[in-house]
Amino acid sequence: MLATIMLLLGCTAPAPTAAPTAPEATGTPVARIALTFDDLPYQTRRGGAPLSPEPADWARVNRSILAALAEADAPATVFVNCGNLADDDTLADQWRRAGHTVGNHTAHHSSAAHTDLDVWMAEVRQCDGLWPTESTATRWFRFPYLWRGEGVERRDAVQAALNDAGYRVAPVTVDSHDWMFELVRRQRKETGASDADLAGLGAHYARNTAEAVAEARAISREKLGREAAQILLLHINDTTAAQLPSILAALEAEGIEVVRLDEAMTDPLYAQPDAWAGRGARWWLARTDPVARPDGSPWYSDREGTLGKQLGWP
Ligand SMILES: [Zn+2]
């Protein structure tokens, strides 16, 4: 979510390389991706409250996202800030009834890196009620801001506490940065941007997401010598609601199959240990060894910095 500082640690281990894989002419999928949507009911602002305070907006945006997923027959996982839901909210149930998976994103979007561990775990456990006590479904968890805690000791303590509570962490390999586009969209709308300007911003977002997916696939081929199952981070917001049909169409055009999170997580990439404990957010292909290229350069480009300059944000 908010601006993140990427600490880029050098590493000298060699990485295998492989030739890029082109989509097959037969239409056989060449890659897999799981879709994950954070911040149900609606993308949070700093402090953890939804950017839009209106339940009517939440209902509209969730309806639109669920319709796009149904149209493409695409499974997804939604990560819930249960403390932001209204008492009588049925949004999480709507996702479940549509065949999607639900996960915990803490009650109010608290950072594991900046909150006392006991207080933070209480924020996590507040959302245990997303699952009936007799449920055997995987209790997925997504870290707010993707922040796991700085330093090996803290990171491992956080992970152990989540394990004890029965949660399984869902990493991210591709960031759509839709949260930034949504903040920029709101800012521009407030200052009287034209519909054409806002449409251009939406198209930029969809294009950026396709590029981010292509980049993560290239990293996977370079680092692992194969196409790993990717996990895409999106948010519940107006930007993604508007662009999801074109994002899904672009994935299909690239021969990328949308799969369930539990299927993606069977990829051996996710059985590798977390080898990074620096500050801020980091995507999974840069958290497993080696955490940087042999020459020390980072696996991922600084997409957040580039977009920030392009969009004039913050
Ligand atoms: Zn979030």
Residues whose N, C-alpha, C, O or C-beta is under 5 A from the ligand:
A	BS01	ZN	D38 D39 P144 Y145
